[in-house]
Amino acid sequence: MRASIKPLAVTMGDPGGIGPDVALLAWNERVKRELPPFYVLADPAFLASRAALLGLDVPIAEVAPGEALEAWSEHLPVVPLGMSVPDRPGIADPGTAAAVIASIDRAVADTQAGIAAGVVTNPIQKKALYDAGFTHPGHTEYLGELAQRAGAMDATPVMLLAGPELLVVPVTVHIPLHNVPKMLTTSLIVNVGRVVHQDLVRRFRIKAPRIAIAGLNPHAGEGGALGFEDDEIVAPAVAELRSMGIDVQGPLPADTMFHAEARAGYDCALAMYHDQALIPAKTLAFHDAVNATLGLPFVRTSPDHGTALGIAGTGSARPDSFAAAVRLAAVLADPGLIE
């Protein structure tokens, strides 16, 4: 690994969850895990308290972003937000929502200003934010709005799950399963496929991406016998994407898309709903999968797990996915960062 020109900006995540834990644990293992430099946007006293609770010797350096690289080798660089946060692991407190959101806002602002190389977000507890008045379904949608506020009006955030053996995108995400057929349209599939193709080329440096598109119904509808959506919604999207010069195949039966031989035939899969994408992603790489957002003018990754309130502060959390998210963010921002 060579030194990063710019550090990555890491958000605090929900203070009651394991986001702070995995950031501290990963920094403690930064050499073994070959991590590029990052700084955390948080309350330094809060992180110092959590490190002590975990029994970790993690010296905290309160820095400005431009000082993070110099501090990295001996201290965890922390950029303060000017908000104190209580260290109460296991408790999702709406009272910390302002600090959680401010951490996200600042990470994005630093990255768009060229101060940071990319954003790595720690998990948020959505209900705590909703109770405090947050109106977005989750990180992905909020990051899209931040990009649009900064002038990127064509920003189309798309969730990608990335593991060592599979890249997969859910076309519809956090909606009830019974709403999926209502929300699924040809134009939605085309827009997601276009963004995926663009960022596989731009971010992942795949010159000619091959994309496999899953059907919605069992056996991809079996010619209409098991549902009309694959013939009437998915297949036209495949045809339109092909007309744009994008290498796509489908609709394919989802139950035969994710074994090793099938995966060798494509670079990324598009699934029609959340669990159709996340079940294979987490089965193949439960501890190492990364959530990345495509379609933004900046790099954003996140560990592919939630806040895990039940184990926060216990030392049981594993930093594997967080570390993988940091490494992937560095590569997407600059493929020469990790060699």
N, C-alpha and C positions, 0 to 999 in steps of 0.2 A: 504494500500500500504506500502510495506517495501522499504527501501532505495536501490537504484540501486548500485551495485558494480562499474559499469562503467556508465558514462552518454551516451546519444545518441548524435550523431553528426548531426546537422541540417544545411542544405545548405541555402544560401541567396535567391536563386531563382532570377528571373528577378527583379532588383531594382525598375523598373517602375510599377510593378504589386502588387498584394495583399499578396504575400508571406511574406514580412517583416511585413505587418500589422497583419496577422494571428498569426505569431510567437510572436509578442509583446502582442497581445490580449490574447493568450493562456497562456503566462507566467503570465500575470496579473491575470488570473483566475486559476492558477496552483493548488491551494488547492481545490477549488470547483470542478475542473475537474479531480482531482486525477492524476496529470501528474507526470511521472517519470522525473528525471533531464535530461536536455539536454543543449548543448551549440550551439551557432550559429557561423558559419564561415562567417564572413562579416567584413565590415568596421564599427568599433564601432561608429564613428562620424555620419555615415549615419543612423544607427539604432536609435541613440539618436535624430537625426533630425526628423525621421519619427514618433517616439514616441511623440515628442513635437507637431508635426502637428496633430496627432490623439488625443491630449489632455490626453495622458496616463502618469501616474507617474511610469515609468519603469526605475529604476536606472541600468545603464550599468556597468558591471565589465569587464574590459579587462584582460583576463586570458590566461594561457596555459591550454590545455585540462585537465591536471592533477589537476588543481585548480578549475575546474567547480563545483564539488560536494560541496566544501566548500562555494562557492559563491552563490549557487542556491537559498537558502531560502530567501535571501535579495536582490539579484541582478540577472539580466539576464546575464549569462556568455557569453561573446563574444570573440572568438579567432580571432585576426586580421589576414588578409591575406597580409598586406603590400601594399594594393592598395586602393586608395581613390575612393569613388563612389558618384556621385551627387545624391541628393534626388529630383527626378523629377517624381512624381507619374503620371501615365498615359502615359509615354513616354517609348517605347521600343527602347533603344539606342544600336546599335552595338558596340559603344565605351565601353560599360560595359561588353562585352562578355568575355574578358580575366578574369575578376574577377568572373563572374558567373561560368565559367568552372573551375577556380582554386578552388572555393568553393566545387564543386563536387569532384574534384580530391583529395582534402585534406580530405574530409569526408570519402571517400572510403579508403584512405591510413591510416587514424587513426583507422578505424574499422578493416582493415586487420592486422594492427600492434597490435591489442588488446587494444588500448587506449580507443576506444569507443565501445559501445555494438552493435550499428547498425547505419544505415544511414536513415535519413528522409529528402527527397528532397522537396524543395518548387518549385512551377511551374516556368518553363522557357518559354520565348517567342521564339519559334523556328525560326521565320523569322529573328529576330535580330541576332541570332547566325549564321544562314545561311549566312546572309549578311557579317558577320565577318569571314566567311570561315569554319564554323563548318559543317562537312560532314555527321553526323549521323542523322537518321530520328528523334530520340528523346532520352530521358533519358535512356529508357530500353536498347536500342542497345549500347549506349555509356558505360553504366555500364557493359555490357557484355564484351566489349573490355577492359575496365580497369581490369576486373577480369582475362582476358586472358593474359594481359600484366604482371600481377603479378604471372603468372604460372598456373592458372586454365584453361588449354586449353580446357577442356570439359564443361566449363560454357555455359549453354544454357538458356539465359534470357527469361522468360515467364511472361506475364502480367496477374495478378490476380486482380479482383475487389472483395473486401471483405466488406460486410455489415452485420448487425446483423441477417438478414434473408437469405442471399444468398452469396455463393462463386461462381464466374463465371469467365471463362477464354476465351478470344477470340483467336482462333487459328491463324487467320491472323489479323493484327492490322491496321496500318496506311497506307492503300493502297486504291486506288479508288475501288468502288464496282464492276466495270466491270472487274477488274483484279483478283478478288477473285477466280473465277473458274480456272483461269490460274495458280495461285499460290498454290491452295489447292491440296495437294498430300497425299497419304496414309502414306508415311514416315513422313511427317510433322505432321500429326495428331498423329501418334504413338509416335514421339519424344516429342510432347507437353504433351500427356497423361502420358508418362513415368515420365517426370519431375514433373507434377502435383501430381501424385501418390506419388512419392518420398518425395516431400516437404509437402504434407498433413500429411505424417507419421513423417517426421523429424522436421518440423517447427510447424505444427498445432497439433501434438500429437494425430492424429486420427489413431488408430491401424489398422483398416481395412477399408480404404476409399471406398466409393461408388461413382462412377463417371457416370454422364449422358451425353451422347454425342448427340448434336443436328444435325439434317440433314441440308443440305444447302438449299434445295428447299422447296416450300410449301408442307406440308403433307409428308415431308421426301422423296419427289420424287414420291410418290404413285405408287411404283412398276415400275418406269421408265416412267410413263405417263407424269410426270411433271419435268423431268430432269434425266439424267443418273448418275450424280455425287454421289448420295447417295448410289446407288447399286455398283458402280464401284470404288469409292474412299473411302467413309466413312465406309461402311460396312466391307470391308477388314481390315481397321484400327481397328475397334472394335474387329474383330476376332483375329487379331494379339495381341492386348493388352490383350485379355482374355487368349491367349496362354502363356502370360508372367505371368499369375496369378493375373492380375489386374481386379478388379470387375468393369466392365463397362457395360452399357446398351445403345443401340442405333443402327442405327440413329433414333432419335425421332423427331416427328413434333415439331418445335420450338414454335409454337403458343399455345401448351398445356403443356409446360415444366415448366412454372414459376409461376403457381398459388400455393397456400399454400399446397394443398393436394399432388401435384406433387413434390414439393420441399422436402416434408417429406421422399421421397424415395431415396434421394441421398445427398451426402455431398458437391459435387462440380459439376458444369455443364461446359461442353466445348461447346462453340459456334463457328460457322465457320467464322464469321466476326465481325468487331468492333461493329456496332450498334446492332447486334443480342445479344451481351453480355451486352453492356452498357445501352441499353434502360431498360431492367428489373432491372439492378443494380441500376440505378439512380431513377427509379420509386419507388423502394422499400426503398431506403435510400439516397435521394438526398443530404442531408446535412451531412450524417454520413459515406458514402462509402469511402473506402480507396483503393488506388492503391498500390499493393505490387508486387515485382518482385521475382518470384521463379527461381530456377536453378542457383543461384549465391552462392559463398562460404561465403557470408555475408548477413545480413538482410538489406533489403531496403523497405521502405514504402514511400508513398507520399499522400498528400490530393488529392481527386479525383475531382479536378477542375482546371481551367486554371489560367492565370495571372489576368484576369478580370481588364484590364487596366482602364476601364471606372469608376470603383469605388475605385481604389487605392487611399489611402490617405484621403478618405472621412469619414472613420469610419463605412461604411456600410458593410464591409466584415464580414462574420461570421467565427469564428475559429473552428467550430464543426469538420469539416473533418480533419483539421490539428491536432487537439487534438486527434481524433480517430486514426490518423496515428502514432502519438507518442506512444499512449497506445499499439497499435498493434505491433509496432516495439519492444517495451519492452517485450511483451509476447512472440513473436517469438524468441527473443534472449534468454529469460529466463522466462518460464511461472510462476515462483515464484515472479516476479517483481510486479505484480498486482494480488491481491487475492480477 
